[in-house]
Amino acid sequence: MSNSSSSKNEEREISPEEQLAIEIAASFGSKMNHNMEDEGKNDNNNNNNNNNNNVQIDEGKRNGNDIITKPIAMNFLAQAKRLLLFQNLSKSDIERWENESFNFSNTLTFGLNQSQGGPCGVFAAVQAFIIETLLFDKEQSRKNKTPFIDKKVAPLTSILTDENEIQHISQHVLSIALAKILYQTRRGDNNDNNNNNNNNNSSSIIVVTLKKNENTDEGKKSSSSSSLLLSEYDENNLLINTNFKTIDEISACIFENITDYQKKGGILLFLYSIIASRGVQTIKDDMDDPTQRLTLEHGHCSQELLNLLICGYATSQVHDGNIPMGDTGLSLNGVQNTPRIGYLTYLEALRYCTVGEFYKTPGVPIWVVGSDSHFTVLFATNSKVGQDSPQEKHSKLLKRVFNKFDESGGGFVQTLQLQQILQELNLLQGNSDDKIQASIDVLTKELDIMGNGIILWNDMENKLVNLMVEGVDIVERYSSMSNANNNNSNSNNNSGGGATMATTTGEWACPICTFINETSLITVCSMCGTAKPAPSPQQSVVTNNSTVDLTTNDSTAVTEPDLKRMKPNNDDDGSTFSSSSSKTNDNDNEEDEDISDFNGFSLFHYNGLTGLVKGVERGVVLTKCTVYKRVDIAGLNSGSSSGGMGKNRIDEVIRTKFKNCEIEWDGGNVGNING
């Protein structure tokens, strides 16, 4: 929980970046033209630290790319260890971290192998970025002239046969994935939580590697006997590499030292790089509770560590943005923007938490999946799966603004707040005050039907989202409705009363449940959620409770599509379900899944934990399922999870993202989200 009024820097520890700045400045002086923007933020602190700490100056070495390499500072190692490890971890818990490294499975070329529990969150995050690099990194695809996987059939298995070539490619892909995670941790110029990837401040990235022995053959993997225990890490065997200009330089440095990460202790070595790059104090500032450690009891990954790996900052929550806690000055800090990789959790199926839309709809369809004891990876090979339709994008935008004013979280706001909400959505610009007020008055009456002074979320969503998608000028529309109502009222008064004129037009009947929806602006049935049918020669609409035939020929019964299973509109956005008559996208290419009327879309699930499971030896497991739309005409199933009481836990997790769906696992092999 962050407190803007309190100072966390009263007893501030020296970060490795500041220590590095001190040492470099002392050794190179004004001759160095080195970009240390972030490290120079607190010049006074740096000067005090320089006077109060007896540091042995090491000038370091520069390679051809101007990258600086020097021994690591011992005070950083002590701080990093305190931040990383839960207090009083047992020896066996620590050993599970010391013994792990980034090595691939013998059965899946690009599937990381985890032999022990504990650092599964680190493995899952790195595995997710490996998959992202293999499937969705267009730049890497251009560089690789020859494809080395069949992404539709076996996305984690190489189609190459030469073992040396396979090893080289797998190590290269691993290096890129680690570099991408490190690159995200760079500290922004203004707001650390708003980690904008357009900020090319790569100089703050630090890659920690092992000091090479002269008799070490770097062309081969070092033997496990040369691995170090956590207690043996010191300035004599660990090096800092910094002053990178691009992410490619970071990746190249990691690739040069990739065997360091593929021997025992490789996991810890990478986490030291993460902590050094983000900064000990910055990581503490990211957290709601700065005393939190990055691992929990029994050595499990904390949510802070997982967020640090996925997003680049160690916030404590999974919701969107920051939620103020009343007038306390405290806030719960969550995900600040759309990350490249997403996150889903079984805890949401159990209704213990709600994952925000930033995590549910990431840049690519890859999600780290959390259970109560393990982390795995769920992904699609079609980049359009899970992406938002225009309706969903605007609905989420509206919801995000709505939640700012829904302080109680009860799903309603005050009618007096409607104008503020519309202003924040930029829907009132360019109109006179009179028009704005007239439109607000009409819209308020339509949204607050009972006159209770409150507006429910569902009513606002149904009314505004489609108008936002269509780009309708809300002020013009509703101010003109106000004028029309006034004219009708005057006309009725002049005629001495009479029948009241209808104020709504374009009502339509749902072809499934026959519910009469009150306006043509509603494109999804308010009762069962069925999409509004487009007017055609075979359809009719209901206007003012009278059926009007739109055909020029004899009326023909509408043929209702089979809505038991509706394929997701992968040709459009991957997340919107539609019937088989949906339009195709001319931009589709061979890389996208071909989906017929009832094929749905495919998801893969990867669990890299190996070992004995119920007495049986198990290797890494890649399973595949197909997701379909399930239509509940009676409206009994809203698409939400069953509170964790479903048959398969992973199905419950998938439904937290893909509401109202059926899931069929190939060969009956259901994905396992537990260890």
N, C-alpha and C positions, 0 to 999 in steps of 0.2 A: 504494500500500500504506500503510495508516494505522498509526501507532505511538502507542498510548495513553500510553506512558511518556516519549515525547519531547515537547518543547515547540516548537510551530511559531511561537510568538509572540515569540521572543527578539528578532528584528529585524523587528517587525511593521510593515507598511506601513499608511498611513492609508486606510481605506476611504472611498468617497464618502459613505456614510451618516453616518459619524462626522464627516467634514468638514462635511457639511450640518448636523449637530446643533450643531457648534461655531459655525458662522456664524449659524444661527438664534438660538441661545441668546445670542450676543453682541449681536445686533441687536434682538431682541424682549424679551429678559430674561424676567422672571416674568409679563409680561402675556400671553404666549402659552399657550394651553391646547391643546398639540399632542401627539398620541399618538406618542411616540418610544421605545416600550418596548425594542425591540431595539437602537436606537442608543445607549441609556443603559446597556448591559450593562457597559461598561468605563469607568466614570467617571474613574478615575485616568489611564488612557491618554488619554482625551479632554482632561483638564486639561493633561497634559504636552504633547500635540500642539498645544494652543491656545497654550501658551507658546513653543513651539519653531518655530512656523510663522507667517510673516508673510503672512496671508491678507487680501486686500482684501474687506471686508465689503460684501455686497450684500443689502439687506433683502428683495428679491424683491417679487413682486406676488401679491395674492390675488384670485381671481375670486369669483363669487357662490356657488360651492360650497365655498369655503374651501380650494381647491387652491392651493398655493404654486408660483410660477414664478420661476426665477432662473437666472443664467448658470452653466454647468458649471465645475467646478474643473479647472484644467490638470493638477494632479498626478494626478487620477483618469484623465484621458485617457492619460497616459503609462503608468500601471499597467494600464489596460484593454488598451492596444495590446500591451504585453509579454505579457499573459495570453492574448490572442486569437491573435496571429500567431506561427507557427513561426519560430524563429530563422533568419535568412539566407534568407528567402523571396525568390524572384526578383521582379523588377519585374512581369513578366507574371502571376505567380501573385497578386500583390496587386491588380493591375488587374482580375482576374476577380471579385474581391470588390467592388472599388470600382464596377464597372460594373453590378452586379446590383441589381434592385429588385423589389418585389412587384406585378407586373402580370399581368393575366389574358390568356389566349389569345383570339385572334379566333374560334376554332372551338368552344371549350368555355367557356361563360360563367364557370364557377367553377373553371377549371383554371389554376393558376399556370404561367407561362411562364418557363423557365430557359434563357437563351441561351448560357451558358458553364459549363464544369465547375468544380468547387471547392466552392461553398456548397450542394451538392445536399442535404446533410443538413438544412440550415435550410429549404429549400424543401419537402422531404418532410414535415417535422414541421408546418410551417404548413399545408400542404395537408391533412394528416390532421385538423387541428383545424377547417379549413374544412368538410371532409366531415362531421365530427362535428356541427358547428353546423347544417348543412343537413339532416341525416338524423335525428339523435338528440337534439337539444336541445329538450326539450318546452316549456320556457319561451319560447324564441324562436318555436316553432310556434304557441303561443297568441297571441303578440303579432302574428304575421303572419296576418291573417284570410284572405288569399287566397294559396294555395300558388303558388310560382313555379318549381317543378321537378316533373317526373314521376319520382319516385325509383326506380320499378321499371324504367323503360325507359331514361331518360337522366338519371341522377342529378346530372350536372354541367352540364346545359344548361338555361337558363331557358326557360320556356314563354311569357314575356312578350315583347312586340314593341317597346315603347317604349324607345329606346336610353338616354334620360336616366334612366328608371326602373331599367333594368338596371344602369347604372353606379352609381346610388345604392345599390341593393341589394347589388351585389357589393362595393362599398367598405365598406358596413355589416357584411357578413359577414366580410370581411377584418379589420376593426377588432375584432370580437368574438373571432375566432380568435387574434389577437395578444394581446389582453387576457387570454384564458384561459391562454396560455403564460406571460405575465408574472406572472399571479396565482399560479401554482404555485411561483414562485421565492421567494415571501415566506419569511422565516426564522422557524422555529418557536420557541416559547418555551423548549423544553427540548432536544429532539433534532432537529437540522436535517435529518438524513436521513429522519426520520419526518415527512414533509411532509404533515400532516393538513389536508385541505381544509376541515375544520370550523373551523379557526382563522382568524378573520376579521381578521387583522393586515394589512390592506391598506395601512396607512400607510407600510410599508417599501418599497412599490412605487414605482419612479421611471420616468417616461416621458421619454425624451430626444427633443427635437424641434429643428428648425431655427428660428433667429431670423428672424422675418418682416421683409421689407423693406416700407417704407411703400407703395411703388408696385407691390407684388405683388397680383395679383388672386387671392384665396384661393378663389374659386369655381371656378377652373380649375386644371388640373395645371400645376405649374411646369415651365418648359422645362428640358431636360437641361443647357443651358448654364449654369444657375444651380447645378448640382450641384457638390459639393465632393469633392476628393481626400482620402484619409485623412490626409495630411500637413497639410491645410488646416483640419482640425477644431480649433477652439480656443474659449476662453470668449467670443469676440466673435460666434460664429455658432451655438453650441449652447446650448440651454436645458434645465434640469431642471424637470419637473413632478412634484410629490409631494403627500403628505397626502391620499391618496384614502381614502374610507370604504368603497366597494363596488367590485365588479368592473364594474358599470355605469358608474361614474364613470371608471374606467380606459379602458373601451371608448369612452366619449364623448370623452375627451381625445384618444385616438388618431384617432378619426373626424374630429375638428376639424382634425387635422394629417395626414390620411391621404395627402395629396399629397407630404409629406416622405418617406414610405416607398415612394412609387411613382415616384420619380425616382432617377437613378443614386446609389448610396450608401445606398439605403434599407435594404438588408440590414445594413450596418454600423451604421446608426443604431438599428435594432432590437436588435442584439447589444449595443450600448452600454447600452441600456435593461435588457437581461437581466443584464448584468454589474453595473450599478449597483444593481439591485434585489436580487440575490442577495448581492453584496458580493465584492470581489476575494479577501479572505482566506477567506471562507466557501467560495467555490468551490475554493480550494486545499485547504482542510480536507476537502472532499468527496472529493477524488481520492486514489487509492492513492499516487501520486507527486506531491507538491505542486509539483514543477518542470515538470510536464507542461503543454503549451500546449493551447489549445482547437482549434487546427488542426494538421495534420500536414505532413509534407514534401509539396511541390507544392500546398499550400493545401487539402488534403482535410479534411473534418470529422473530428474525433476522436470516439471513443466517449463521452468525457466531455461533449463539446458536445451530442451527440445525446441522451444521458441528461438533460442539463440542460434541453433543450427539451421532451422528452417527459414527464419526471417532475418537473422543478423542482429537481433537485440533480445535481451533476456527478460522480457515482460512476463508477468505471472499468470495472465488470464488468456482465454481463447476467444473472447467476444470481440466485436468490432470496436476499435477506438478506446477511449477512456471514459469511465463512468464515475462522475462525481458522487461522493458520499455525503449528500446533504450540505450543511454549512460547516462541516468539519475541516474543510481544506484538504481532505484526503480524496484519493481517487483510486479506482481499480483499473490498472493499465493493461490493455489487450493488444490486439493486432492492429497496426496503424494503417495499412494499405494492403493491396492485393499481392500476396507472395507468389513466387513461381511455383512452389510446392504447397499443397494443401494439407489439412489435418482433419481427421474424423475420429470419434472416440465412442467406445461402448458405454462410457459414462453418460453420454447424452441419451442413448437408448434407455438407460436406467433412470433418466430424468434427473441426474445429479448436476448437470450443467447444460449450457446451450452454446454450441460452437457457432461463431459468427460467420457471416456470408463471405468475408474475405478468405477465411480458411476453406469454406465449403466450395467456393468457386475460384480456384487458383488460376494462375496463368496457363497451366497445362493440366490435363486430367491425371494427376498423380497425387495420391494422398498417403501420408503416414497414418497408420491406423493404431490407435491406442486401445488396449484392453485393461483389465485390472491388474495384469501382471507382465505384459509384453508389448512390444511395438513391431508392427509388420508394415507392408506396403501394398496398396491397392492402386491399380492403374489401368488406363485404356490406351490402345495404340492409335485411336482416331482422335486427333486434336480437338475435334468439335464436340466430343462427348462431355457433358457436364457444363458447357458454356451457357451463358444466359441469353435468352431471347430478349428482344426489345422490351416486351412486357415485364419480364423478370428484372431487367436492369433498372427500369423506372420504378418498379415496385420496391426494390431494395433501396434505391435512392430515397424514395418517399418514406420508407420505413426508418431509415437512418435519421432523417430529419424529424420524423414523428417521435422517435424514441427520445430525442433531446428534450421534448416538451412533456413527454409522458414520464414524469419524475417518479411516480409510484410504480411504474411497470405494469399497470392494470389494463393496458390496451385501450386507453382513452385519453383525450385531451379536452381542455376547456374550449368552448366555442370562441371565446375571446382570443384564443391563440391561433385561430385559423389564418388570420392575415399574416402573422409572423412566420408561420410555416410556409405559406405561399411565397412570401418575400424571400425566405432562405432558399427556396427552389427556383428563384428568379422567374416566377410566373406572373409578376405584377408590373414588370418594367415597361416603360413607354406608354403609360396610361394616366389619365387625369385622376385626381383624387375622387371626384364625383363618380366616375365610372367604376373605380376600384371599390368604393363603398357600396355602390348598387350591386355589383357582382358578389361581394362578400355577403350582403344581406340575403340574396337569393340562394347562394350556395349553402349558407348556414341553415336556412330553412329546410333544404333538401337533405343535409347531413344530420341535422338534429331534429328528426321527425317527431320525437316525443316532447320536444321543448324542454329537456332537462338541463340544458346548458352544457352538454358534453357531446363529443363526437367519437364514435367507436372506430377503431382501426379498420375493421372490415368494410365499414360504410365508406370511409375515406378512400381506401384502396379501390373499391369497386367504382367509385365515382371519378377518381382523378387519373388513375394509371393509364387508361386507354386514351384519355384526352392528351396526356403528356406524350404518349407514343405517337399520336397523330399530329402533334405539334399545334393543337388547337389553342387559340388565344382565349384563355379562360375568362379574362375580363370582358372581352368583346361579346363572348357567347352569353354570359350570365347577366351582363348589364343590359343586353338587348332583350333577354327574357324578362328582366324587370320592367322594361318599357312596355313589352307586349302584355304582361300581366296587368299593368296599370291601365292600358288601353282597353283591355277586356273588362276590367272592373268598371271603367267609365261607361262602356257600352251597355253593360248589364244594368247599371244604375239608371241610364237614360231610358231604357226599355221597360223599366219597372220590374226588373228581376228576370225571371225566366230560367231556363236550364243553364247550369254552369258548364262552361266550355272546358274541354279536356286540356290539361296543361302538358301532357306528355304525348309524344308521338313515337312511332317506330317500335312499338312493343312487339316482342317476338316470342313464339312458343318453342320451348326446348323439344327437339325431336325425340329425346329419350324419356324424360320424366314429365313432359308436357307443361312444366311450370311456365307461367307467363312472366317474362322479364319485362320490366317497365319501360325500358328505353333502348334504342338501338345502340347507344354508346356502350352498353354492357355487352362484351363479346364472349363472356363465359357465363354459363347458366349459374345463377345465384343459388340454386338448389343442389344440383348434382355435379357442377363443374364441367359439363360438356361444352365444347366450343360452339359458338353461334354459327349456324350454317350460312354460307354466303348465298345471297339471292341468285337464283338460277331459273331457267324455264321450267324446272321441275319442283319449285318450292313456292310457298306462300308465306306471307307475313301476317301478323295480327296487328291491326291498328285500331286503337280505341275499342278493343274487345270485339271487333268485327273482322272476319277472315277475308282478305283480299287476294284474289288469284292474280299472280304475276305473269302467268303464261298467256300466250296469244292463241294457243291451241286448247283442246279440251284438257281439263285438269287431270294431272297424273299423280299417282301416289308417290311420295318421296321414298326412294330406296335408302333405307338406313344402313350405314356401314356396320360391319361387325366390330363392335367396340370392346369386346372382351379383352382383346389385346390390340393395342394401338402402338405402332412402332414409333420410337423417338425420332424426331425430325432431324436426323444427323445431317441431312443435306442442308439444314438451315443453321442450327446451333447446337445440336446434340443433347440439349436438356429439355426442350419442349416436346412433349409427346403430341403426335398428330396422327390422323388416319392415313391410310395408304394413298389417298388422293393428294397428299401434300406435294407442293412444287419441288422440283429438283433444282440444284444449284449448279450453274454452268461452270463454277470455279472448282468443282470437285475434281480430284485427280486420283491416280492409281493408288496413292498412299492411304486414302480413306476407305474404310470398310464399305463393301457393297451390302446394303441392307434391303431385303425384300419386305413384303407386306407384314410378315409375322416373325422376322428374324431378331428384332430388338437390337441391342448392341452388346458388345463383349467387354468384360472386365477381367483383368488378371489379378491374382493375389499371390504375394511372395512372402514366405516365412523362412528366414535364413538360419533359424536355431536348429542345431543338430544335437545328436546324443540319444540317450535312451528315453523312450516314451512308453510308459507302461511295460517296461522290460524289453522293448523292441528297439533296435538301432534305427534311427531315422536320419536321413540327410535333409538338405534344403528342399523345399516344396514349392512348386509353382502350380497353381490351380487356375481354372478358367470358368467363368460363368456367363450366362446371357441374361440380360435384364429386359423385362417387358413391362408395359403399362398395364395396370389392373384397374378397371373401371368399376366402381361401386355405385350402381344406379340408385340404390336406396339411400345413399349418402351416409351410411353407417361408419364406413372406414374413411377417415380423412387423410389417410396416407401417413399418419404419424406412426411411430414405433409402438410396439405392444408393451412398452415399459420393461424391456429386457426379458420378457417371458416367452419370446418366440422360440422356434425349434432350433435355429442356428444363430449363434451370436453375430457372426459376420453379416448375415442377412439383415439383422436389426441395425447394424452400423450402416450398411449401404442405404437403408431406407431413411436414415437421417439426412441423407443428401438427395436421393432419388425417391421422392414421396410416391406412395401409391403404386408400387411396382411388384412384379413377380420375379423371382430369381431362380434360375435352373443351372445347376452345376454340372459341367461335362463329366460324364461317367459316374455321376454320384459322388465325386470327390470334392467334398465341401472344404473351403478354405478354413484354416484354423488360426484365429487371432491370438491364441494363448501360446505359452511356451511348451 
